[in-house]
């Protein structure tokens, strides 16, 4: 029996509807010159400038000045342009951050002060600007009082060389926390008539703002080695494994991810459109091993023992993820918080798992060891979960079916 669950999420100022099939379908920025200010903020508090028309005009003016130039040079969505916008907002006195938490929050002391006052059930207010990588920004006005926090968020989207106001929503947070890892996390819901008509459910918001700065070296290592793998449709960072014992590491999931890096294209062995398929592909030995061995120091015999290999035809039997292996589309992201260079040429990275949807800035931590190569490549050496009493489960992950499980669910394809 198939059933559907629909969810609506607010992302970068746009409402999107997701349909999940379950139970079987399931560097440094360049220095910018000082610009005239439309409003003076040096002696203003956050309270005084929230929700003022002049302030909104100033924000949009600051953004457009930088974004239009970058868009014309086809670099609007790159790291340095987003960094320039975030830092330019900060240079004008605003709290600003990017939507992927890849750039240090500007004027973060204002947020720390707000959290301290809110925890003490004092009246407090702060405005946070979240710059989107896809064009635009969202302004979050937070007001605390009597132990509650009310949020008003206004989203702006860059379209057709213009910055359009996409609307304003207000709601009380359901939960919030300023975490030990230096994150402000909150969640809330509000009634959207448009959304409710489609999903019979409220709009949902789950936010995680890294307030405390993070070493840029850690950020670079994360972008280079960890983020490209991530936690979606793979168990590479949620199980223990090493070059001596690859344990439960699933090399089919790794093939899906790494193929796009080695071959620079999507995996051609796709599931049927309805995901209810019993398709089994036969990938030539050299083709499969060429992808995996680019990133792992593993021999053919070991790889074959960890997969379904047909020695008679020298092929790897490959089954794309189907309806019983679909994951819920809300994932955590990695954040490198420690780094050590080892004497054998490898590097050890300490990684926190940040899960906004779960309201947790550290689901657990793991130690990833990588071997940088002279040609700029990398080999993944090992992963180990760092044991702790407060470690939580990886609720977002759905394991890939084994051959036996696959035959039971789909039959002999």
N, C-alpha and C positions, 0 to 999 in steps of 0.2 A: 504494500500500500504506500503510494507516494503522497507526500504532502508538502506544502510550501510554507515557508516563513518569509514574510517581507519586512524589511527594515528601512527606515529613512534616516539619512545622516546629513548633517550640515558640514560641508567641506568648502573652505575658502570662500564662503559667502554664497555658495550655490547649493540648492537642495538636490540631492540625488536619491533615487530609489534603488535599493539593491534587493534582488530576489535570490534567496538561498534555498537550494533544494536539499532537504535533509532526509535522514532515515533511508538512504539509498539514493537521493538526489541532493543530495546535499552538495695666501699670501697677504699681502698687505694691499688694502684698497688704495687707489690713487687719491692724493689730496685734492679736495675741491675748494674753490674759492668761497669766501664768505658771501652770502646772498642777503639782500634786504629781507627783513622779516615783515610779514603782514600784521603779526601781533607780537607784542613783547611778552616774554614768559619768564624773564629772569627773576622777577619778584612775585610771580603767581604761584599759587598752589595748584595741585591737581584738581582739587574741588572747584576752584574758580574757573577753570578752563574747560571742564567737561561739558559736552553737549552744547557748545556755543557754535553758532554758524560761522563766525570768523575763524575759529580754531579748525573747523572742518575744512574750510576753504584753504587754510594754510597747509594742512596735511596733504590735501590733494595737489596743491601747487608744488610742494616739495617733491612728491612722488612723480608727478608728470614731468618735471624738469629733468629728472634723471632717466626715467623709463623711456620716454620718447626717443631720446638720443640713442640709448642702447638698443631699442627695437629697430631703429633705422640701420644699425650696424649688425643686426642679427645675433645679438649677444644678451638679449633681455633675460633669458632664463639661466644664464651661467652663474657660477658661484660668486665671482667677483662683482658682477652687477648687483646681485641681491645683497652682497656685503656692503657695497657702496650705499645702497638705499637705506639699509638698516642703520649704518653708521651716520648717514646724513640726517636721518630722523633723530638719532641720538645727539648729534651735534647741535640740533635745534631744541634740545631739552626734553625730548620725548623718550618714554620707555618703548623700545622696539626690539623685535626678534623676527627670525624667519620661520616659516611654517614647518620646516624640517628640523629645527633645532640644530643647525649646522654652524651658526654664527652666535657669538656671545651677545647676550641681551645688553642693550645700552641702558644706562641709568638704572641698573638693577637694584640699587639701594632703595629706590622708591617702593619697589615690590616687596622687598624684605621688610621695610617699615610697615607697609600695609598688612602683611601677614601677621606681624607681631601685634599690631593693634586689633586685627580681627580676632586673633586667638584670645586676646584679653577682653573680647566683646565690647570694644570701643568703636565709635564711629570712625570710619576711614574710607578713603577713596583713592583709586589709581586708574590710570588709563594705559592700556597696553596695545601697541600696534603690531599686528602680525603680518609680515610681508609675504605674499604668496610668490612661489617660484613660477607660476603660470600667468602672472600678470594681475596686479591689484593688491589690495590689503584689506584686513578686517580690523576695526577699532573696537576693542573691548573696554567698556567702562564698568569698573567694579566698585560697588558701594557696599560697605559692611556696616551693620548696626544690629544690636541686640542679639548677637550671635549668628545672624543670618547674612548671606551675601547675595545681593541682586546684581545681575549682569545685563547690560544693554550692549548689544553688538550690532555694528553697522558695517556692511560689507560693500567694497568697491571693486569692480571688475574692469580690467582694461580691454576694451573692444572698439575696433574701428578708430584707432588713434584717439579715443576718448576714455575717460574714467567714469564709469557709470555707477550710480548708487543703486545697489541691488536690494536695498531694504534694511530695515531695523527690526530686531527682535529683542524682547526683554523677558527675563525669567529669573526665578530664584534657583540657586544651585541646590542640587540634591545632596551632594557631598563635595568636600574640598580638603586639600591637605598641602602643607608646605613640608616636603619630605626631607629626610636626612641626606639624601643625595643631591639636594638643592633644586628641586622641582616644585613649581606650583601646579597642582593638578586639581581639576574640578570637572563636574558633570552636571547636566541639567536637561530638562525637557520643556517644550512649549507646544501649544496647539497651533498647527499650521492648517488652515482650511483646505488649501490645495493638496497638501500631503495627506491629510486625513481622508480626503475623497478617494485617494488611490490605495491607501494602506490601512485605513481605520486605526491609525496609531499616531502618536505625537512625534514631532521632530526631536532628535537627540543630539547632544553635544558632549564630546569627551575631549578635553584639552589637557595638554602637558606642556608647560613652558619651563625650559631650563633657565632658572634665575641666576645661579652662580656660574661664573666663567669656567671654561674648560681649556686645558692646555691645547694649543693649536696643533702640536705634534700628535696628540692623541686623536684629534679630529681627522688629520691627514691619514693616519694609519687606519682608522675606521673606514674612511671612504675608499682606501686602496685595497684593503683585504677583507673586511667584514661585511660592510653594507652590500657589496655586489652579490653576496650569497644570501644573507638575511635569514629569516625564519619561515618564509612562505614555501609550502610544499616540499620541505626537506627536514631531515633530522640531524644535520651536520653539527649543529651547536647545542643540541639537547640530549646527546648521548656521549658517553666516554668512548674514545677510540684513539689509536695511535698507529704509526707505521708498523709496529710489531704485532699489533692486534687491532684490526679495524672494527671489531665488535659488531654492533648493529647498524653501522653506517650504511645507508641505502644508496647504492651507486646508481640506481636508475633515476632517483631524484636528482643526484648530482649530474648525471648525464643531461637531463633536461635543462639544468641551469648553465652548465659549462659549455654545452654545445653552442649556445648563442655567443659565447666569448671566443671559442676556437673557430667556429665556422661563420661567425657574424651573421647569423640568421636564425629564424625559429626552427625548432625541431620538426622535421618533415613527417614524423610518425605520430599523427594526431588521432585523438579519440573521435568517435562518431559525434555528430552534432548534439544528439539527445543524451549523450553520455551513458546510455544503456547499451553498451557494446561489449562484445567478447573478442575484439580484434587483438591479434598477437602478431607483431612484426618480427622479422628476422634480420638483424643488423650484422653485416659482415664484421669479422673479428677486428680487422685493422681500423674500421670506422668507429667502432665503439671504444676500443682501447686507445685510439689516437686522441679522443676527447678526454678520457679519464686520466691517462698518463701524463697529460700536459700539466696537470695540477696536483697529482699524487704520485709519490714514489712507491709504485706497486707493480709487481710482476704479473704476467699473464695468468700463471697458475693460481695465484692468490685471488685475482679479480674473478676468474672463472668460478672459483669456489664460493664467492660471495654473490653470484648471480645465477641465472639459468642459461647455461652455455651448452650448445649442441656441438660436440666434438666431431661428429660425422660430417657435418656441413660447414663447420668452422663459423658458426653464427651465434650471436647472443639473441635469445628470445626476449622481446621487449613488449611490454603491455602499457599503454598510456593510462594515466589515472582516469578512472571512470566515475560513475555516479556514486559509488560507495566510498570514494576516496576524496570527495570534494571537501574543502575546508571553509570555515566561516571567514568571510573577507575582512576581518579586522585583525591585524597582526602587530606584534611588538616590533621594535627596532633596536639594533645594537648600539652601544655607546662605549668606546674604549676609555677606560679610566686609569689604566696603568700600563707600563711598557718597560721591558728589560731586554737588552741585547745579550745573547748567550755566547759563550766562548766557541761553540761549534758552528757559528755563523747563522744560527736561527734567532728568532725574536719571539718573546713571550708577551702576549697581549692579555690584559685583564679586561673583560667585557661585561658590562651590565646589560640586562635585558629590560628595556623600558616599554611598558604596555599601557598606553593612554586609555584604551577601551576598558581595561581592567582597573584603572585608577591607581596603578602601581609603577613606581619609578625604578624598581629593582625586583623583578619577578624572581630572579636568581642571578648569579654571576658565573662566568666560565672562563677558563684559561685556554686561549688558542695559541698554538705554536705554529709559526710559519717560517719558511726558508726562502728569503728573497734570492732571486737568481740574477746572474750578471746581465742577462739580456732584458731585465726589467720585469720578468715574470715572477711567479711565486709557486712554491709547493706547500700544500697544507700538510703539516706534520702530525699534529694531534689536537684533541680537544678534551677538556676535563671539566666537569661540573664542580664548582667550588661548594663544598658542603656547608650548609647553614640551617639552623632551626627554622628560619622564616622563609625558606625557599618554597615557592608555590609551583603548582603543576602547569605544564604547557598546554592549557586548555584549547588553544587555537589549532593545534596540530592533529591531523588525521593521518595515521600510518598508511603507507602503501601496502596493498594486499600481497601476501605471499602467493606462490603458484598454487598451493593447495587451497587457500582461501579464494583465490580468483576463480578457480574451476568450480568451487562450490557455489559462488555467487552468479557466475556468468555461464558456466558450462564449458565444455571443451571447444574452444574456438578454432 
